[in-house]
Structures are given as C-alpha cells and as structure tokens.
C-alpha cells in the first residue's frame, strides 16, 4: 500500500509525497516550493529518491533547484517542455521505476493545459498535475480543446477505483459550475454539500475516486445527453461531437471565472 501525503504550498497548491507504507524513500511530485517539502522530509526522516514533474509552470517546478541543493536526485519530467534540471525526459509509454521507494509509474501524454503535460499512473493512483482537477479540469493555455478532450478521455479509461491526485484544491468552485451544467444531478449536489462542509473544517478534498469524477465532473461527461443538451443551450447551436461539447463546456466555465 502506498501512502500519499499532501504538502500545502502557496494558496491552494498540493505537492505530493509518495511512498510505500513504512518505507523512508519517497518520490516528490510537482514541488513548486522547496521550503514546506524540506520541512516535511526533515520532520518525518524521509529520503527523496526522485522528483516527478507534470508540466513546466512555476508553481510546479519552483522548488526543484532548492531541493537539489540538499538532495542529489533525478528529475523526471515531460520531454516536450523545458524543466529546470531535468535529467529524465519522459513521454507516453515510458515508465518510472524507483527501486528503493518500491514505486513504479506509467507515463501518460495528456496535452491541453500545456503542450507537453504528462501524468504518472501507478498503484491505483493518478498524479495528473493541472490536466484533471477534482470536479473540473485545467484551463487550455497551450494546447487545443480537442487535445484536452482526448487527454480526459484517456483518464476516463483508467480503472474506476483509481485515486485522482491533482495539484490544486479547486473542488468547491468546480462543483458550483457542475451544478449549473447539471442542476438535477443529485450526486453533484451531495458532493457540493460534503465539500463545503470539509472546506469549512479546513480539510482538503483531494484525492477523489475516478468513479466519483465520472459521475460528477462535467468535463468527463461530454458524452452524457444532459450535458450535451446544456452545452447546446449555452452555445445556442447544434453540437456534433463529444469534443465539441467539451470545448463548449470549457468555454462556458471560462466565461464565469
């Protein structure tokens, strides 16, 4: 069994520390800031074996240099992006095998948020950076809506019992939008209430099961008739494909942010 710990950074970022239960060797995912990571490692007597990066944005990479001043470890990241101090460029089909930490991840190409965004999947856990969020997805900064839709479809094909470890605590805001798209979806309403209560207690809401995402995340539901109809009402035009529905729902969300 792996243990995944969230290290909070900035206003709403999550840096993930991943290890096998009882193992002091860890992987660090998307360290945007080294200070909270160094504190956590010291307090728990942990030894990093590798740094895993999903994409080039500074809030995911800003702590790499500081960590390397303390630990000489490999830096894995997307081969199509410039990552500071990257030693192992990765793409679709590659594997990350960390012998001491006893961790192994498959690499998925998931462009859309950025052109070269990758994710790491292993041990029934998906570390997806800013491609997929709990109840939402990342903005499309460098890729295309079609690329992002394809990336999310790839996520949806993973086992339903997979846990989604995204890099931001955006769940409540995303569910507000999900309720607009599907006002009669009782699972969305229930999840909204539970998320609001958790946030009020100062608790995070990541990770989430993929099965829950597929039932409540509008960006994974472009193939659902109710979402298709809602997107057509918003756009006031006929939409011919799931990709068109996704692009419309993404544009709809952007217009409200």
N, C-alpha and C positions, 0 to 999 in steps of 0.2 A: 504494500500500500504506500502510495506517495503522500507526502504532506506538502501542501502549498500554503504559504503564508503571504499575506498582503502587507507590503511596507508602503505606507502612505507617503505621497510626495506632492508638493505644490497644493493646489486647491482640491483636485479630485483625481489625481493620477494614482494608479496602482503599479508598484514594482513587485514582481512575483519572485519569491524564493522557493525553489522546488528541491525536494529531497525525498529519499526513501526513509520511512519511519525508522528512527534510531541511527541513521547514517549522518555523520557530521559533514560530509561532502555535498555541496549544493550547486545548483545552476541558478543564475540570476537573469531574469527576463526583463528587458527594457528599463535599465536603470537611468532614468532621467536626471537623478541627483544622487551623488555618492554618499552624502552625509548620513541620511537615515539608513542606508544599506550598511555602511560601516558600523554604525551603532548597533544594528540588529545582529550582524555577524559576531561582533565582539561580545555582546550580551549573552549570546547563545553558543559561543565557542564553535562557530561553523567555519568551514573552509570552502571557498568557492573553487569550483573546477572549471567553470566556463561562464561566459556572458552570451546570452542569446538576444538578438535584436530583430525586431519585426520590420522596422522601416526607419527612415532617416530623420524624422522630426526630432527637434532638440529635446523635447520633453520625454523622449525615449532613449536618447543617446548621450545626454549631457553629463552623465556620471561616469562614463567609460574611462576617461583619462584619469580621473581621481582614483578610481578603483584599481587601475593598473599601477598606480604608484605604490600600492600596498600588496597587490597580488599579481603575479605574472601568470595570467591565464589566457587561453584562446578566446577570441571574439568572433562569434558566428553571426552572419547577417545576410541580407539579400544581395545577390550578385549583381543586380541591376541598379544598385544605389551606392552612393558613397557614404560609408560608415566609418567614423574615426577609429583607427587602429584595428580594422577588421582583418583577421587572419584566415578566416574560413568562409569564402563566399558560397552561398547556397542557392539552390533553385529546386523546382518541382522534382520529386523523386529522390532527392538526397536524404540521408539520414544523419542524425547527430547521435553518436554513441559516447556516453560518458561512463567510463569503466568504474571509476572509484565511487561515483554517485549512484551507479547502477540505474542510469536513466537512458532511455532511447526515444528519440522523436523522429517522426516523418516530417518532411518539409513540404508545404503546400504553397504554390504560387497563387496569390489572391490580390491581383492588382485592382485598382479602383480608387481607394483613398490616396495612395501614391502609385507610381508606375511599377515599382518593384516589390511592393509589400509581400511579405511571406508570413506564414503561420507555422506553428510547431504543434504536432499532434502525437500524443503518446500517453499510455497509462490511463486511457479513457478521459484525457484532458486536452483541451484545445487552448493554446495561447495565441490569441488572434489579434493582439495589438489594437489598432483602430479600424480594422476591417468590419468586424461584427461587434456590436455592443449588446448588452442585455436590454432587450425590447427595442433595439434600434440598430443602426449601422453608421459607419463613418461618413463624413462628407466626401464628395468626389472632388478632390483637388487636382489630381494629375491624370487620372485615368478617364474612362468613359462610363456612362451608365450601363452599357452592355457588359463591360468588363466586370463592374461591380456586381451586377446581377449574376453573372457566371460564377464569381467568387462565392457569393452567398449560396448559390445552388450547390456548389461543392461542399460547403459547410453542412447544408441540409442533408447531404447524403451520408454523413457520418452516423455512427450508432446513436440512437436516441438517448442512451444513458450517458453520453459524453457530457463532461462539465465544461462550461464556457468561461474562460478566464480572459476577459477583456481588460483594457488598460485604463478605463475611466469609470467613475461612479455617476452614470447618467440615467439610471433606470427610471427614476420617478418622472423626469422630464420626458423621457421617451414614451412612457406609458400614458402620459397626458395626451400625446399625439395619437397613440394607438387607440385611445377611447374615442377620438374624433373620427378616425377611419372606421372603426367597428364599435359603435356605441352600444350595440346589443350583445356584444361578446362578454358573457359573464365571467369567463376566466380572466380577461383583461381587467375587468372591474375589481375582481377579487385580488388579483396581483397588485393592482394600484393601491388598494387599501392596505395590504400587507407591507408593501414597500414604503408607503407613507409612515406607517407605524414604526418600521425598522429605522428609517431615517430620523424620526423623532427621538428614538432611543440612542441615536448616534451610531447605529450599526450600518455596515455596508450590505449590499445586496448582490455582490459578485462572489462566487460563481453562481451560475444558474444551469439547470439541465437543458440540453438541446431540445428535449421533448417539450419543455415549457416554452422555449423560444418559438418553436414551430407552431405552437397554439396561440401565442400572444404577440409575436413580433411582426408588425405589418410588412417589414422588408423581407421576411421569409415566407410571406403569404400572397405573393403576386398571383399565384395560380388559383386562389380561392375566389369563388364567384362574387362574394360580398365585397371583397377588397377591390376586385376588378370594377364592379359597379360604382363603388365610391370614388375610384380614380377617374372614371369616366364623368361622373358628376362634377368633380373638381375641374377637370380639363375641358369639359363641355365638348368632348369629341369622342369618337369611337376609338378604342384601343385594340390593336390586332394581336398583340402577343404579351406574354408574361413579362418580357423585358420592357415593353412599352409601359405596362402597368407599374413596374418597379420604378422606372425613370420618372413617371408622373408622381408617384408617392414620395420619392426623394425630393422632387421639386416642390411638392406641397409642404413637406416638412421644412425645407429651406426657407420658404416664404413666411413661416411662422416664427423662425428663430431670430 
